[in-house]
Amino acid sequence: MGEYNEECLKTFLEKQEQLFDEPVAETLEAAEAFLEDCMAVVVESLAEVREYFEENGMDVDGMSEEELEEASEVFALPDGTYLIVEG
């Protein structure tokens, strides 16, 4: 697998309905292809989540770290990193 490790892909498969009304992938391979197609990124911290959103024109001023982590586009990964998927 490429940029997304197995834990990342499994987390996305399990939690994809937090962002999408219906599943967009059912296998690890399909999840990886979907994430590559929408240019999802993995970042190291909530500070990097904030930076990513700011760079992409989202107004995150005044959002707490908890609010950032709860954003539907943000998937907390088991290793402490974050997957950001723009739906």
Helices and strands as residue ranges (DSSP letters): H 6-15, G 16-18, H 28-37, E 41-43, H 46-55, H 65-70, E 74-76, E 82-84
